[in-house]
Amino acid sequence: MTARTQWVLLAYRIPREPSTPRIAVWRRLKRLGVAQLGDGLVALPLDARTREQLEWFADEIRQAEGEAMLWLAQPASAAQERSLVKQLAAARAAEYRLVVSEAESLTTASRRTIQRLRRELRRINRRDYFPPPERTGAKAAVEALAARAQQVAEDREVSRP
C-alpha cells in the first residue's frame, strides 16, 4: 500500500469588520498556493516550511481577533488525495499557461520584461507542490524569449557601423 501525503490544514475565522486583515490573510494564503477545502479551511502538503507558514498565518489571524487552528491530517482515501493534488496542480498549470501566453505573444522583449517573467516563474515555483507538465513549457517559453531578445541585441551590435 502506498503511503499518502500528510497535509497541514488551517481552519480559521476572521471578523468581517474591519475587512483589511481578512483580505490581507486571504491574499497571502492565495500567494502561498493553498488548496481551499471549504469556507475558512485551507490545506497544503506538510513539510517544515508549509507548517511554519501556516503557523504564522494562525498567529496573524489571532492578532486580528480571529480564531485559527492548525491540523495535521491525511485524506481518508486515495481518491480524495488525488482530487486535492489535482486541484493544486491545475491552479499552477493555469498560472504557467499565462506565462507561456505572454512569452509567446512577444516577438522580442526588454531585459526588464524577461526578468519580470523569470520572477513570476520563481513565484509560481514556490507554490508549486505538485508540478504539472506546463511548468517545463513555461520555463522553455521564457528562455526562448530571452534567446530571441539576445539575438536581436547581437544583430544590432553587428549592424552598427
KALINHU-V13881 format. One record per residue. PSI is psi in whole degrees, -180 to 180 (* if undefined). OMEGA is omega in whole degrees, 0 to 359 (none if undefined). D_LAST is the distance of its C-alpha to the last C-alpha in whole Angstrom. Layout:
psi-><PSI & PSI>
omega-><OMEGA & OMEGA>
d_last-><D_LAST & D_LAST>
This chain:
psi-><134 & 133 & 138 & 161 & 140 & 147 & 150 & 128 & 142 & 116 & 125 & 157 & 133 & 137 & 145 & -35 & 135 & 151 & -19 & -49 & -39 & -45 & -42 & -44 & -46 & -43 & -41 & -38 & -40 & -43 & -30 & -20 & 31 & 155 & 127 & 110 & -25 & -179 & 114 & 21 & 117 & 159 & 152 & 152 & 141 & 124 & 174 & -40 & -48 & -38 & -46 & -42 & -41 & -29 & -41 & -44 & -42 & -43 & -44 & -40 & -43 & -38 & -26 & 20 & 24 & -175 & 141 & 138 & 141 & 138 & 145 & 132 & 173 & 140 & 149 & -23 & 158 & -34 & -41 & -40 & -44 & -40 & -43 & -45 & -43 & -41 & -47 & -44 & -39 & -39 & -43 & -38 & -41 & -40 & -42 & -39 & -36 & -41 & -45 & -46 & -46 & -45 & -40 & -20 & -15 & 132 & -34 & 168 & 158 & 164 & -38 & -44 & -42 & -43 & -41 & -44 & -38 & -39 & -42 & -42 & -42 & -41 & -43 & -43 & -36 & -26 & 17 & 87 & -24 & 79 & 125 & 167 & -27 & -21 & -47 & -42 & -38 & -45 & -43 & -39 & -41 & -41 & -34 & -40 & -42 & -40 & -42 & -43 & -40 & -42 & -42 & -43 & -42 & -40 & -38 & -42 & -42 & -37 & -6 & 138 & *>
omega-><181 & 177 & 179 & 180 & 171 & 182 & 172 & 182 & 175 & 174 & 186 & 172 & 179 & 178 & 180 & 180 & 351 & 186 & 184 & 179 & 181 & 180 & 180 & 179 & 181 & 180 & 180 & 176 & 179 & 178 & 179 & 177 & 182 & 171 & 179 & 181 & 180 & 179 & 180 & 178 & 181 & 182 & 173 & 174 & 186 & 164 & 185 & 182 & 183 & 178 & 180 & 181 & 179 & 174 & 177 & 179 & 180 & 178 & 180 & 180 & 178 & 178 & 178 & 179 & 178 & 178 & 180 & 175 & 176 & 180 & 170 & 187 & 171 & 180 & 183 & 181 & 177 & 179 & 178 & 179 & 178 & 180 & 180 & 178 & 180 & 178 & 180 & 181 & 180 & 179 & 179 & 179 & 179 & 178 & 178 & 179 & 177 & 178 & 179 & 181 & 180 & 182 & 182 & 180 & 181 & 176 & 173 & 184 & 176 & 176 & 180 & 179 & 179 & 178 & 180 & 179 & 177 & 176 & 179 & 176 & 179 & 178 & 179 & 180 & 181 & 180 & 182 & 184 & 180 & 189 & 175 & 179 & 181 & 180 & 181 & 179 & 180 & 178 & 180 & 181 & 179 & 180 & 176 & 177 & 179 & 179 & 178 & 180 & 178 & 180 & 178 & 179 & 180 & 179 & 178 & 180 & 181 & 185 & 178 & 180 & none>
d_last-><70 & 66 & 66 & 65 & 62 & 63 & 62 & 62 & 64 & 63 & 66 & 66 & 67 & 65 & 67 & 66 & 66 & 64 & 61 & 58 & 59 & 60 & 57 & 55 & 57 & 56 & 52 & 52 & 54 & 52 & 49 & 51 & 51 & 55 & 57 & 59 & 63 & 65 & 65 & 64 & 64 & 61 & 60 & 58 & 58 & 60 & 58 & 58 & 55 & 56 & 59 & 58 & 56 & 59 & 61 & 59 & 59 & 63 & 63 & 61 & 63 & 66 & 65 & 64 & 68 & 67 & 69 & 67 & 68 & 66 & 67 & 67 & 67 & 67 & 67 & 71 & 69 & 66 & 66 & 65 & 63 & 61 & 61 & 60 & 57 & 56 & 56 & 53 & 51 & 51 & 50 & 47 & 46 & 46 & 43 & 41 & 41 & 40 & 37 & 36 & 36 & 34 & 31 & 32 & 31 & 28 & 25 & 23 & 24 & 23 & 24 & 27 & 28 & 28 & 30 & 32 & 33 & 33 & 36 & 38 & 38 & 39 & 42 & 43 & 43 & 46 & 48 & 48 & 51 & 51 & 48 & 48 & 45 & 43 & 42 & 40 & 38 & 37 & 36 & 34 & 33 & 31 & 30 & 28 & 27 & 25 & 24 & 22 & 21 & 19 & 18 & 16 & 15 & 14 & 12 & 10 & 9 & 8 & 6 & 4 & 0>
